[in-house]
Amino acid sequence: MRVALLISGSGSNMVALARSMTGAHPARPVLVVSNRPGAGGLDKAAAMGIGTACVDHRAYDGRAPFEEALDAELRRASPDLICLAGFMRILTPDFVSRWEGKMLNIHPSLLPAYPGLDTHGRAIAAGDRVAGCSVHRVTAELDAGPVLGQAVVPVVAGDTSDTLAARVLRAEHRLYPEVLRRVAGDGPLPVTLR
């Protein structure tokens, strides 16, 4: 299975996914695309021997032209699956429909709780005892697609958004590769990690 990865920043989840796709893994990374020039993840991908591209969203007048360019870049690589790995752009229903059933995303909360941004601060403010992350299929509705896996992380006394985010990120690096392995190899879902 050919996998394209979309990033916006340092690409830590992209690296975790790419490193997992070796040996008997049923998938291989074929392209990493960023919407931000100079994103650290592009250099990391290139150092791993993965093709890279940048489709700078600021160079386009609106979402539709940006998504046309992004779609064209992806189609050149012919991926079977697209993994959003810290891609900080909301995709329109039109773009999502073009890749329906072929896009995964990781979100830093136990969905359906806390879709959108500031997930860690919201969990702490609510007094939650656990937080975590979810891998889900991308649908037209933000962070609402079917959940394929979750990892649970305790919220501890004195946690800040930053300290909780760091623990959740480590869980993301375990969860996303495991879900991808099962999706690519038709393994049992959903995945639950603690």
C-alpha positions as CSV (number, residue, x, y, z in Angstrom):
1,M,0.0,0.0,0.0
2,R,1.3,3.4,-1.0
3,V,1.0,6.1,1.7
4,A,1.2,9.8,1.3
5,L,1.7,11.9,4.5
6,L,0.5,15.5,4.9
7,I,2.3,17.7,7.5
8,S,2.5,21.4,8.5
9,G,5.4,21.4,10.9
10,S,8.2,19.3,12.5
11,G,6.7,16.0,11.3
12,S,7.1,13.9,14.5
13,N,4.1,11.8,13.7
14,M,5.2,11.5,10.0
15,V,8.6,10.2,11.3
16,A,6.9,7.7,13.6
17,L,4.8,6.4,10.7
18,A,7.6,6.3,8.2
19,R,9.9,4.4,10.5
20,S,7.2,1.9,11.1
21,M,6.7,1.2,7.4
22,T,9.7,-1.2,7.0
23,G,10.2,-5.0,6.8
24,A,7.0,-6.9,6.7
25,H,4.8,-3.8,7.1
26,P,2.1,-3.8,4.4
27,A,2.7,-0.2,3.4
28,R,5.5,2.2,2.3
29,P,5.7,6.0,2.4
30,V,5.8,7.5,-1.1
31,L,5.4,11.2,-0.5
32,V,5.4,13.8,2.3
33,V,3.6,17.1,1.4
34,S,3.6,20.2,3.6
35,N,1.5,23.3,3.2
36,R,4.3,25.3,4.8
37,P,7.6,26.0,3.1
38,G,10.5,25.3,5.5
39,A,8.5,22.8,7.6
40,G,11.1,20.8,9.5
41,G,9.3,17.5,8.5
42,L,10.3,18.0,4.9
43,D,14.0,17.8,5.7
44,K,13.4,14.8,7.9
45,A,11.4,13.0,5.1
46,A,14.1,13.8,2.5
47,A,16.8,12.4,4.9
48,M,14.7,9.2,5.1
49,G,14.6,8.9,1.3
50,I,11.0,9.9,1.0
51,G,9.9,12.2,-1.8
52,T,8.7,15.6,-0.7
53,A,6.6,18.5,-2.0
54,C,5.4,21.8,-0.7
55,V,2.0,23.3,-1.7
56,D,2.1,26.6,0.1
57,H,-1.5,27.5,1.0
58,R,-0.6,31.2,1.1
59,A,0.2,31.2,-2.6
60,Y,-3.4,30.5,-3.6
61,D,-6.4,32.7,-3.6
62,G,-8.7,30.6,-1.5
63,R,-9.2,27.0,-0.5
64,A,-10.4,25.6,-3.8
65,P,-7.2,26.5,-5.8
66,F,-5.0,25.3,-2.9
67,E,-6.8,22.0,-2.8
68,E,-6.6,21.6,-6.6
69,A,-2.9,21.9,-6.4
70,L,-2.7,19.6,-3.4
71,D,-4.8,17.1,-5.1
72,A,-2.7,17.2,-8.3
73,E,0.5,16.7,-6.2
74,L,-1.0,13.7,-4.5
75,R,-2.4,12.1,-7.7
76,R,1.1,12.2,-9.2
77,A,2.2,9.9,-6.3
78,S,-0.8,7.6,-6.6
79,P,-1.2,6.9,-2.9
80,D,-3.6,4.2,-1.7
81,L,-3.9,6.0,1.6
82,I,-3.3,9.5,2.9
83,C,-2.2,10.1,6.5
84,L,-2.7,13.6,8.0
85,A,0.1,13.9,10.5
86,G,0.0,17.4,12.0
87,F,-1.6,18.9,8.9
88,M,-3.1,22.1,10.1
89,R,-5.5,22.9,7.3
90,I,-9.2,22.1,7.4
91,L,-10.0,20.3,4.2
92,T,-13.3,21.1,2.4
93,P,-16.0,18.5,1.8
94,D,-15.1,18.5,-1.9
95,F,-11.5,17.5,-1.3
96,V,-12.5,14.9,1.3
97,S,-15.0,13.4,-1.2
98,R,-12.2,12.9,-3.7
99,W,-10.3,10.7,-1.3
100,E,-13.2,9.3,0.6
101,G,-12.3,6.3,2.8
102,K,-8.6,6.8,2.0
103,M,-7.6,9.4,4.6
104,L,-6.7,9.0,8.2
105,N,-6.0,11.7,10.8
106,I,-4.7,11.7,14.3
107,H,-6.4,14.0,16.8
108,P,-5.1,14.8,20.4
109,S,-8.2,13.9,22.3
110,L,-10.4,10.9,23.0
111,L,-13.0,11.7,20.3
112,P,-15.8,12.5,20.3
113,A,-14.6,14.7,23.2
114,Y,-12.9,17.9,22.2
115,P,-12.8,18.1,18.5
116,G,-10.9,21.1,17.1
117,L,-8.2,23.0,18.9
118,D,-7.0,23.5,22.5
119,T,-7.9,19.9,23.4
120,H,-5.5,19.6,26.3
121,G,-6.5,22.9,28.0
122,R,-10.2,21.9,27.6
123,A,-9.6,18.5,29.1
124,I,-7.8,20.0,32.1
125,A,-10.4,22.7,32.6
126,A,-13.1,20.1,32.6
127,G,-11.4,18.2,35.3
128,D,-10.9,15.0,33.2
129,R,-8.9,12.2,34.8
130,V,-7.8,10.9,31.4
131,A,-7.0,12.3,28.0
132,G,-5.4,10.8,25.0
133,C,-5.5,10.7,21.2
134,S,-7.6,9.1,18.5
135,V,-7.0,8.0,14.9
136,H,-10.0,8.4,12.7
137,R,-11.1,8.3,9.1
138,V,-11.4,11.8,7.7
139,T,-15.0,12.8,6.8
140,A,-16.4,16.2,5.7
141,E,-17.3,17.0,9.3
142,L,-14.3,18.0,11.4
143,D,-12.9,15.3,13.7
144,A,-16.1,13.3,13.3
145,G,-15.1,10.3,11.2
146,P,-15.2,6.7,12.5
147,V,-12.6,6.2,15.2
148,L,-10.1,3.4,14.4
149,G,-8.0,3.6,17.5
150,Q,-7.4,5.4,20.8
151,A,-4.6,5.7,23.3
152,V,-5.5,6.8,26.9
153,V,-3.1,9.0,28.9
154,P,-3.7,10.0,32.6
155,V,-4.2,13.6,33.5
156,V,-2.0,14.2,36.6
157,A,-2.1,16.9,39.3
158,G,-0.4,20.0,38.2
159,D,-0.6,19.2,34.5
160,T,-0.5,22.1,32.1
161,S,-1.5,22.0,28.4
162,D,2.2,21.6,27.6
163,T,2.9,18.8,29.9
164,L,-0.2,16.9,28.9
165,A,0.5,17.5,25.3
166,A,4.0,16.0,25.6
167,R,2.6,12.8,27.1
168,V,-0.2,12.6,24.5
169,L,2.3,13.1,21.7
170,R,4.3,10.1,22.9
171,A,1.1,8.1,22.8
172,E,0.3,9.4,19.3
173,H,3.7,8.0,18.1
174,R,2.7,4.5,19.3
175,L,-1.0,4.6,18.2
176,Y,-0.8,6.0,14.7
177,P,1.7,3.4,13.4
178,E,-0.3,0.6,14.9
179,V,-3.6,1.7,13.4
180,L,-1.8,2.3,10.0
181,R,-0.4,-1.3,10.1
182,R,-3.8,-2.7,10.7
183,V,-5.6,-0.6,8.1
184,A,-3.0,-1.5,5.5
185,G,-3.0,-5.2,6.4
186,D,-6.7,-5.6,7.2
187,G,-6.0,-6.2,10.9
188,P,-8.6,-6.0,13.6
189,L,-9.9,-2.5,14.5
190,P,-10.4,-0.5,16.6
191,V,-7.1,-0.4,18.5
192,T,-7.0,0.6,22.2
193,L,-3.7,1.4,23.9
194,R,-3.1,2.4,27.5
